[in-house]
Amino acid sequence: MISGPPPPAIVQPAAYEVSYGLVSGWVAQGTRRIVVRAGSREVANKRVVGRHFTLRVDLPPRELTLSVTAVGPSGHRATSRVEHVVGLPQAASPAAHAPHQDVVLVRRIRQLVAGYGGTCAVYVENLADGSGAAWNARARFPAASTLKLAIAVTALADGETAGPGTLTDSLLRRMIEDSDNDAADELEIHVAGSTSAGGHRVDALMQELGLDDTLMYGGYERDLSSASGDPISLRVDDQPSFARGKYTSARDLAGLLRAVWLASRGLGPLHAREPSFTAGDARHLLYLLAFVRDRGKLDREIGRAPEIQVLHKAGWINTVRHDNGLVFWRGGVFLATVMTYRAGGVGSASDILAGRVASAALARFRRST
């Protein structure tokens, strides 16, 4: 009786991560072919030379189980599987580009901003080529839950392990997917000993990345509210007035998310300056952002299309409502950050603005690809 080959060893993708379609690993000596499936769909059937394989495949835009089957010389097969992989377009695989203005999009963003009855900030950038537009992007707003992404990055940069079943993994999931304040405070305490010390760690990391419009200011409290105060004088168009507390800007939120996206391929300032923050850490954070439950903002108009994926972290309190995300489509990926403030309270108009900004950016960037 002829025995089949042992199952392949899959290096990438890993479970609970995003994937841009890179599939790599090892097979037993004598393996003739490998067959790759995303769910039940065959996405590759390739001849193997040697024991190592690396290929790129088109993955569906959803969570899936990826399988690799090794085919031996006598036709015997052995299969390995990786579950909980979120497929992203190959065209969205990270590469660095210098940001520059798209004058057509600048005009459209200004039109949308003019229709919002409050203070707002917008930053959008096509990560495939760096083209984009901004409005009021360095104004400082109360941060609300948007800085929970910064807490997550800081914890992983400090060497915390987020494997399935670990305390860090549990806290990350609750903090990112459910925006749980207790989990955010617990993670800061777990990493640094107190929410105050954790906030200082977050601030230091943001400064290290050149994102200096952000202050973490300790942990999260249930009764956080805004009041009038002296505006912070920056090169901005419209600066909201608010009491002491966490603050950040559209420019900083976008910069942090861009750094995570670049790090998911081992590129960019986060990867270079924080060696403990691995490419796998970045892909895991992006995976968690795919399951954030606070919908109806950036994805408000474009989210119904099955080929569109919005990976984001929103945040709101009585006076502010923000969203910061990556929008993936077949042709690539763009950043979109929309921040809004009204002293008398925000409402659905903030979500409508976010949805219209994302829709306008998608329409513009699709034309340029």
C-alpha positions, 0 to 999 in steps of 0.5 A, spaced: 500 500 500 502 506 497 502 512 503 500 519 501 504 525 502 504 528 509 500 535 509 503 541 507 505 546 512 502 553 511 506 559 513 501 564 510 496 566 511 495 565 519 488 564 522 485 570 525 489 575 520 487 578 513 490 576 507 492 579 500 492 573 497 499 570 499 500 563 500 506 560 502 509 554 506 512 547 505 510 540 502 514 533 503 519 531 498 516 528 491 510 533 492 508 534 484 502 539 485 498 543 490 491 545 490 489 551 493 481 553 495 478 558 498 472 555 502 469 550 496 472 554 490 479 552 487 483 558 486 490 555 484 492 549 481 500 549 481 506 545 479 511 544 485 518 544 484 522 543 490 519 543 497 517 550 498 511 554 495 509 561 494 504 564 490 498 569 490 491 568 489 485 572 488 481 571 495 473 572 496 472 579 500 470 575 506 472 571 512 473 564 509 477 557 510 483 556 506 486 549 504 492 547 501 492 540 498 499 536 496 498 531 491 504 526 490 506 522 484 501 517 485 495 522 486 495 521 493 493 527 497 494 531 503 490 537 506 492 542 511 487 548 512 487 555 516 480 558 518 478 565 520 482 568 514 479 575 511 480 575 504 483 582 501 484 584 494 491 583 491 491 590 489 491 592 496 497 589 498 501 595 502 506 599 498 509 606 500 507 612 496 508 620 498 501 623 499 499 628 494 492 632 493 487 630 488 484 637 486 478 634 483 477 630 490 479 636 494 473 640 491 468 635 492 470 634 499 469 642 500 462 641 498 460 636 502 463 639 508 460 646 507 453 642 507 455 639 515 452 644 520 457 643 525 465 643 526 468 637 522 475 634 519 476 630 513 482 626 511 482 621 505 488 618 501 488 613 495 493 608 498 495 605 491 498 612 489 498 617 495 492 621 491 487 624 496 484 630 499 483 633 506 479 639 510 481 641 517 485 635 518 490 637 524 484 640 528 484 637 535 477 633 537 475 629 543 478 623 541 472 618 544 473 611 542 478 612 536 484 611 540 482 604 542 486 602 536 492 606 538 492 602 545 492 596 541 498 598 537 501 600 543 500 593 547 502 589 541 508 593 540 510 592 547 511 585 546 504 582 548 502 576 545 495 576 542 494 568 541 487 565 541 485 564 548 490 569 551 488 575 556 490 580 551 486 577 545 480 577 549 481 584 551 483 586 544 477 583 541 472 586 546 476 593 546 476 593 538 470 589 536 465 591 541 468 598 543 468 596 550 471 601 555 473 596 561 477 592 556 481 598 554 482 600 561 484 593 563 489 593 557 492 599 559 493 596 566 495 590 563 501 593 559 503 599 563 500 598 571 495 603 570 491 607 565 495 613 566 502 609 565 498 606 559 496 613 556 503 615 557 505 609 553 500 611 547 502 618 547 510 616 546 508 611 541 504 616 537 510 621 538 515 616 535 510 615 529 510 623 528 503 624 530 503 629 535 496 632 535 494 626 540 493 626 547 491 619 550 490 622 557 489 616 562 483 611 561 476 611 559 470 613 563 462 613 563 460 620 564 466 623 559 462 629 556 465 636 552 464 643 555 466 649 552 474 651 553 479 655 549 480 652 542 487 650 541 491 654 535 493 650 530 493 651 522 486 649 522 480 651 518 475 650 524 477 648 531 472 645 536 472 648 543 472 642 549 474 641 556 481 637 558 481 630 555 483 625 550 484 628 543 486 627 536 486 629 529 484 626 522 491 627 520 493 623 526 488 617 526 489 616 518 497 616 520 496 611 525 491 606 520 496 607 514 502 605 519 498 599 521 496 597 514 504 598 511 506 594 517 502 588 515 507 587 509 513 589 514 513 596 511 513 603 514 515 607 520 511 602 525 515 596 523 521 600 523 521 603 529 517 598 533 520 591 532 516 587 537 510 589 532 510 584 527 507 583 520 502 578 523 500 583 529 498 588 524 494 583 520 491 580 526 489 588 528 486 589 521 482 582 522 479 585 528 477 591 525 473 587 519 468 585 525 467 592 528 460 592 530 459 600 530 456 600 522 452 605 518 458 611 518 463 610 512 460 604 510 453 607 510 452 608 502 458 603 500 457 597 505 451 594 501 456 592 495 459 585 496 465 587 493 466 592 498 470 591 505 470 597 510 475 595 516 474 601 521 474 604 528 469 609 530 468 613 536 462 617 539 460 621 545 455 626 546 458 632 542 462 628 537 462 622 532 468 620 528 470 614 524 477 612 521 477 606 516 480 602 510 476 601 504 477 596 500 475 594 493 477 590 487 482 595 485 485 597 491 484 601 498 483 608 501 484 611 507 478 615 510 477 619 516 471 623 518 471 627 525 465 631 527 463 636 533 457 639 535 457 643 542 449 641 542 450 634 540 451 630 534 446 626 530 445 622 524 448 628 520 455 626 522 454 619 519 451 621 513 457 626 512 462 620 513 458 615 508 458 621 503 465 622 504 467 615 503 462 614 497 465 620 493 472 618 495 471 611 492 467 614 486 474 618 484 479 613 486 475 608 481 476 612 476 483 613 477 485 605 477 
